Amino acid sequence: MQVSFAARNWLFSLSCLTLSDINECIASTDPCNNGTCKNSDGDYTCTCNFRNENPKSCVQNTPISKNKSLKVSLGVSLSFLGVLLVTFWIYCGLKRRKFKILKEKYFKDNGGFLLQQKLENFDGPQAAKIFTREELKKATNNFHDSLKIGEGGYGFVYKGTLSNGNEVAIKVSKSSAPMTQSNQFINEVIVLSQINHRNAVKLLGCCLETQTPLLVYEFVSNGTLYEHIHKKNGKGPLSFGLRMKIATETSASLAFLHYSTSMQIVHRDVKAANILLDENFTAKVSDFGASKLSNTLTEKSDVYSFGVVLVELITSQVAISYQKPEAERSLAKIFVTSVEENRLDQILDHEIIKEGSFETAEQVAHLAKSCLSLKGSDRPAMKEVAMKLEGVLQVMAKHPWGKADASPKETDYLQLASHSKAYVVDVFFFF
């Protein structure tokens, strides 16, 4: 069959139309959104503004992917944190339980149940209080160094304020040794807490939840006699009259411990550093933690130690001076020799002992010498010492020179003390 010329032209045009390229890049919908479209024969490619492995599209799936990764990471992190919190909570719980068990063990080992039993059956006017460790931690701001007011071979003393506002002194032992004689310790706490003497520091109670018990005393605000005699920490000086008042009160307190309790109490560590002064310069004998309700030492050892304090009061010299040659280190030894060789005026402190008061100071010196006798049987009893010192105080209160170097306030103290029988005080005991 023959095809006409017109038909052939029409078929050629149709074939040319069929084989022509279509530019997808100018389509109404740009396939390379977020990128550049490049047309080619029968094809196109996309150059995206971000990394993309699909050359036919620039649809950005990355943010969705990042959100998903972030959610996964956050979920893992929260799960890990949750595990940590649960583990920490379990650890703290076990630690609290262990600490509670340890506190209960210390309380039992230190005689806490025995003390509770005794206090339940106690009918006396004074009773020791059992403090918790948390109470004392709070009172001392966790035993902060700024509240440390004393330190010695035994340990540390902290000032504390209880929840009721009362100020206390808390004695913390350096020793970490466990309690071996808890029954004896509890009996001492019971006895010592019942001592009610104006010149003895009051033992308020103890804490038994630590390896070594903590002792809680009344707080005395004006430092130690040692600080005043030797002008330490801004303390001192003390007039001769005030020194004799303090000596009289101290001897009265010791006489009371020796003779006015149901069981004799020997202090064992009488020294100027263990005699506290309140704001009115009233003497308070402290550190009864060293006391023993036994006959291991006699009361005459306290008499000797008090004799050393008397010598410190009238000479203003330290009991032991390591700055001096060995033969001259002991104040007691030098003092006794000076009295025996009639050289007392060379050792007395003439800044406080005036010409008119020398005779009184000489009487006190001879009393101190008798206290320092090497044989205990040659030393006077403490109640005898207290009576002699009170006699001295009464004379000084009446004599003009006894008031000459004292302020009006000190004179009032001397007159008050001269009319008191401080060593006659009742005490009640329970066993």
Steps between C-alpha positions, in 0.01 A plus 500: 500500500636835407496782764436845383752778548278678749469189711874452508551857627248448775668180621842668499373786708343254744827309538696818562252604767527162667883507513533860634637545870269613785666741751389373839679792672239746372209289611241664717625297794879531541631152586816655642343722765775605750755458216589562133345297216716408197320372190649241262368301200212306633618552861595749774710511813474698822786681671370547855596763756578220744649158481256266333547158345183523281582692174130530408381685806611755755245417765688550832442207734791590728305708760260213545798271542663738750180529701478127515866472609449771759199320639693176518799669665277681747319178584828316559635789712186519714501125547866512607428790736209309644721199562758728667237659723358165605852369567587812703174474694573136579859591598383780730240273652758231570739759639231645729409151614865416563548828690186434705623151587840645595340767722291234671812288552692792655199588716484145632878461545522833685237396752208696352233252606642490852489880519143506369400248765662699779344826384153341485529406867663828602313727743775752583494871413769468234517254213738451211353544155575264212573711191487366145790546264280702265411742782865572571593522130230762453604684817861531380437545125643153443784566748630797302852620580372852570313361803802319643576669834754263653745224425714274714649155516152355563337656194303808396233720655236663279250770584149404400152647507215258563158529337366668816767771474715376790875522443705191584857375484545164327807292572614275213768242576795452266505133591327261264533206737169327580351525848625216720341589835159628402338421836755709687465781248120506534526506880738795477266686267210444741705620800673794334181630340349529847774726634332833560767738625533861391875455450487179296419485130172316457505176299174511304519163329669299231467357151555124470449464124869546420788260549625707793221676698465878475454696824278808517567768764363842583679774308718739702568818309808676639784264418738314731690612806820414313414751227437775755811436710732485201311758289420267210235558232433854618421396858623645832637649706342401832544693825640326806161516672322345206764227481439411864125490438555256212736288712244487781218394266716237333605347833135500612398308188775240547418463870140436400604227257721337763268506799141596418401227257388146568809375318827689518593660169867562425539743212853386399569789264478822702679780315446862401385398150218292656365787710254705298371849576156636423414861421505582874841331548339218693724192495366181345706180532472306176615186319337242720548249220830420668334443838494154652259370759765277649798493731761461227615851597420672826364849548851606604610490136242771431638697796848497344367612164302778663819610677658550156200714395541711816866559414403604145250748645752680721801483265334526155747241373418183306506166680754350259731713286693316229682822412696480824786262590377159614579570866279811492206376295276398791332801659401294806860399567635855462219638715554260790872576496430875501270471802748279689785741426291802596511641145125516445506865395720407203241269345171680576335714232540853638274645231201348682634464854545847644691592815194479724393159372838329532414350840185339356694372200754351742221312680373365170855403402546290814162337439610418144829357630311265733289383204824422312640267767655195339321263738126495450442451873676833569262693275189663650153379405329704233224610738771639730655687206158639407433625854839673522453672166153616598651651812753683283219625278302632795801695626566645156137609461523706822852638455545820293799364307297195412282725286761747381588323177151370426224665300164571675354196323786277622450633854135392487613151392745479790243610757245253363751214506616581853148438634440174315564144609526376145628157587191402702258393225263205488524239228279202418614174351337201342651159420 
